[in-house]
Amino acid sequence: VIAFSKAVAKAVEGSRPDMDARAHHFTADIGDDIWVNADETRLVQIIQNLLGNATKFTPNGGSIRLTARVDDRRLHVSIADSGVGIEPASMDSIFELFSQGDGVAASRQSGLGIGLSLARSLVEMHGGSISASSAGAGHGSVFSFELPGALVKPSPAPEDGAQDTSTGTGQVLVVDDNRDAADSLSEILRLLGYQVRTAYDGASAVRAAQQLLPDALFMDMAMPDMSGPEVMRLVRQLPGGEAVYACAVTGFSAEDEKAGRADFTDFNTRILKPAELVSLRAVLEAAKLA
């Protein structure tokens, strides 16, 4: 039995660069404490393949939404997009490897037939089912699958003294003037179990920290109104501000720091863009939030 949120976080992390490149607005509503009897690696692949399908066929600036619920011990997952849609005549063959359709459907299938066919095979290996729906060309699509053996329950205690670091608790503040990057990172942190606030400029970040001082902070270094280092100097001056675990999310290197182009003085650590899941977990563990 695995935590569904952990599989979603890994799948989103793998899909995020492509979604960010197309400025897609991604949201997830998966509830709390969903557990399912499934192979984690294969479940991640199912979700990532369906997210890849949505990403490839959704125009720049479009939306992708992942939802999940448990009903009668079955996990129901849907991934909806605002993309090109599917012709009704090709709906029945959309999961067939190298199947051919007309118009938009043909484009979709020729580009991603392997991914959809594999997703169906993996779902069926788990005793589940998968389906697609669309109002037609230009009206987006919804890919849904369900798996048996799911339930909603509090996170179980680790067995044999093992430490489960898949989810955590704590207040996290994400700051980046790139809204898509900020929202994407925030969504991954929420999927990992954290309470997240998002700010899109330096002034908003300072106000958010004044209202509710975070346990950890992920900060973009280069913002137009106020730089990351400037924001951090103000955060450190707040009551309790010295205790905030601050991570710079940056494209600057150690060479930039030596050359005076980057100031990491008030940061505890740094990670490079795009932030990878393993790097995020390392930061959260260092902040004692994992």
Beta strands, then each sheet from edge to edge (+ up, - down):
strand 1: 2-3
strand 2: 25-29
strand 3: 34-36
strand 4: 63-71
strand 5: 74-81
strand 6: 129-133
strand 7: 141-148
strand 8: 150-152
strand 9: 171-175
strand 10: 195-199
strand 11: 216-220
strand 12: 245-250
strand 13: 269-272
sheet 1: 1+ 3- 8+
sheet 2: 2+ 4+ 5- 7+ 6-
sheet 3: 10+ 9+ 11+ 12+ 13+
end
